[in-house]
Amino acid sequence: MAIWSKLRDIVRWLLRRSDPPPPPGVGQRHQAAEQAAARQRLLDQAQRLRDTRWYCESTQIVPTVRMTLGQLTCYGTRGER
């Protein structure tokens, strides 16, 4: 019976014991590393998009189309409250 009470005391002591706090600055280092990795992923993605064919093609000029009266007047929404 004494063994079980000692074992119970040890388990309670282990559960009650808290982990020491991390050294100062660890959170900022992790955050900086994650931000650098995210920035690099964005730059890599932008480079891949620049290398695709659609980016290298010239812009097509759309022929001008006359605007309707509703488009010219913003369908009567300008100035209304």
N, C-alpha and C positions, 0 to 999 in steps of 0.2 A: 504494500500500500504506500510506503514511503517513496518508492521509486516513481509511482504515478504522480504524486504530489510534486516531487522535484521536476519531473518532466513537464507537468503543467506550468510550474513556475518559470521554467526555461522558455517554453513556448510563449507565455504571456510577456516575458521580458523581450523576446525577439520581435514580437508583434508591436510592442510599445516603442521600441527603439526607432528613432527616425534617421533617415539618411542625412548625411551632412549636406549643407547647401553647396551648389556648384561655386567654383571660384568666380570672382567678379569679372565681367566682360565676356563670359562664355556665350551668353545670348546674343550679344552684338556680333561676335565672330561668326556664329552660325547664320545669323541674318545676313551679314555681309557676304558670306559664301553663297547663300541661296540667291541673293540679288545678283551677284556676279554670274552665276550659272544661268539665271533667267535672262539676263541681259545678253549673254552669249547665244542662248537659244534664239532670241529675237533677231539678233544680227545674222545668225546663220540662216534663219528662215527668210529674212529680207534678201540676203544674197542669192538664195535658191530662187526666189521669186524674180529677182532681176535677171537671172540667167535663163528664165523660161522664154519661150518664143513670143508670147503675147506682150511681154514687156518691150521686146525689141522691135515690134512692128510699129509702123508709123500710125498716127492717129488718123482715122477716117473723118473727112469733113462731111457733115450732114448738110444736104441742101436746105436753104432757108425756106421756111414754110410760113405763109402769112398767118398771123394770129387772128383769132376770132374776136368779136367784140367782147365776149365774156372773158376771154383771156386778157385782153387789153385793160379791162376794168376790174380785173381780179374777181369777176363774177359778183360785183356789187358789195364786196366785203370791205373795201378800203373806206375808212372813215366811219363805218358803222360801229355802233357800240351796243 
